[in-house]
Amino acid sequence: MLAYASAYAVGASVSYLLLSRRVGGLETAALLRFLLRLGAATVSAVAAAGGAAYLLHELLDGGSWLAAALTLVVSGLAGGLVLVGAARVVRLTELTSMVDTLTRRLPLPRRN
């Protein structure tokens, strides 16, 4: 796993340098701010999903496939909802604009 992480880090760094030279700069400060906000939203989503999975595993005794399926669905929903909520809080417009586009296409009653 460490080898994969190292390979991705080297590949991303080389790609960044090459693209930066070709394009003429990539706004490094803005990119780092985005990555920090994305990291904060991701950590909170992983914590919510992990916490939900742990609690359900303890409550349901985790021995059956039904308990495992329920744990998967509930913890996935918890992580996804926290990710979208945290993305809105830290103003990750890349994610929130995608969610807004999807929700506009749903046949839900509209608020005026």
C-alpha positions as CSV (number, residue, x, y, z in Angstrom):
1,M,0.0,0.0,0.0
2,L,2.9,2.3,0.8
3,A,4.3,1.6,-2.7
4,Y,1.0,2.6,-4.4
5,A,0.9,5.8,-2.3
6,S,4.5,6.6,-3.2
7,A,4.0,5.9,-6.9
8,Y,0.9,8.2,-7.0
9,A,2.7,11.0,-5.1
10,V,5.6,10.8,-7.5
11,G,3.3,10.6,-10.5
12,A,1.2,13.6,-9.3
13,S,4.3,15.7,-8.6
14,V,5.9,15.0,-12.0
15,S,2.5,15.7,-13.8
16,Y,2.1,18.9,-11.8
17,L,5.6,20.1,-12.8
18,L,5.2,19.3,-16.4
19,L,1.7,20.8,-16.7
20,S,2.8,23.9,-14.8
21,R,5.6,24.4,-17.3
22,R,3.4,23.8,-20.3
23,V,0.5,26.0,-19.2
24,G,2.6,28.7,-17.5
25,G,1.6,28.3,-13.8
26,L,-1.2,26.5,-11.9
27,E,-2.1,28.8,-9.0
28,T,-0.5,26.6,-6.4
29,A,-1.9,28.6,-3.4
30,A,-5.5,28.1,-4.6
31,L,-4.9,24.5,-5.3
32,L,-3.5,23.9,-1.8
33,R,-6.4,25.7,-0.2
34,F,-8.8,23.5,-2.2
35,L,-6.9,20.3,-1.1
36,L,-7.1,21.4,2.5
37,R,-10.8,22.0,2.4
38,L,-11.3,18.7,0.6
39,G,-9.2,16.9,3.2
40,A,-11.3,18.4,6.0
41,A,-14.6,17.4,4.4
42,T,-13.2,13.9,3.6
43,V,-12.0,13.3,7.2
44,S,-15.3,14.3,8.7
45,A,-17.2,12.0,6.2
46,V,-14.9,9.0,7.0
47,A,-15.3,9.6,10.7
48,A,-19.1,9.6,10.3
49,A,-19.1,6.5,8.2
50,G,-16.7,4.7,10.5
51,G,-18.6,5.7,13.6
52,A,-21.9,4.5,12.1
53,A,-20.4,1.2,11.0
54,Y,-18.9,0.7,14.5
55,L,-22.1,1.5,16.3
56,L,-24.2,-0.7,14.0
57,H,-21.7,-3.6,14.3
58,E,-21.9,-3.4,18.1
59,L,-25.7,-3.1,18.1
60,L,-26.5,-5.8,15.6
61,D,-23.7,-8.2,16.6
62,G,-22.6,-8.2,13.0
63,G,-22.9,-11.9,12.4
64,S,-25.4,-12.1,9.6
65,W,-25.3,-10.9,6.0
66,L,-28.4,-8.8,6.7
67,A,-26.6,-7.0,9.5
68,A,-23.6,-6.4,7.2
69,A,-25.8,-5.1,4.4
70,L,-27.6,-2.8,6.7
71,T,-24.3,-1.5,8.1
72,L,-23.0,-0.9,4.6
73,V,-26.1,1.1,3.6
74,V,-26.4,3.1,6.7
75,S,-22.7,3.9,7.1
76,G,-22.5,4.8,3.4
77,L,-25.4,7.1,3.6
78,A,-24.0,8.7,6.8
79,G,-20.6,9.3,5.1
80,G,-22.2,10.6,1.9
81,L,-24.5,13.0,3.7
82,V,-21.7,14.3,5.9
83,L,-19.4,14.8,2.9
84,V,-22.1,16.8,1.1
85,G,-22.8,18.9,4.2
86,A,-19.2,19.5,5.0
87,A,-18.5,20.4,1.3
88,R,-21.2,23.1,1.7
89,V,-19.8,24.4,4.9
90,V,-16.2,24.7,3.6
91,R,-17.5,26.0,0.2
92,L,-16.4,23.2,-2.1
93,T,-18.3,24.5,-5.1
94,E,-17.0,21.6,-7.3
95,L,-19.0,19.1,-5.3
96,T,-22.0,21.3,-4.3
97,S,-22.6,22.4,-7.9
98,M,-22.7,18.7,-9.0
99,V,-25.2,17.9,-6.2
100,D,-27.3,20.9,-7.1
101,T,-27.4,19.8,-10.7
102,L,-28.6,16.3,-9.7
103,T,-31.2,17.5,-7.3
104,R,-32.7,19.9,-9.9
105,R,-33.4,17.0,-12.1
106,L,-35.3,15.1,-9.4
107,P,-39.1,15.3,-9.5
108,L,-39.3,16.9,-6.1
109,P,-41.8,19.6,-5.0
110,R,-40.2,23.1,-5.4
111,R,-40.0,25.8,-2.8
112,N,-40.8,29.3,-4.0
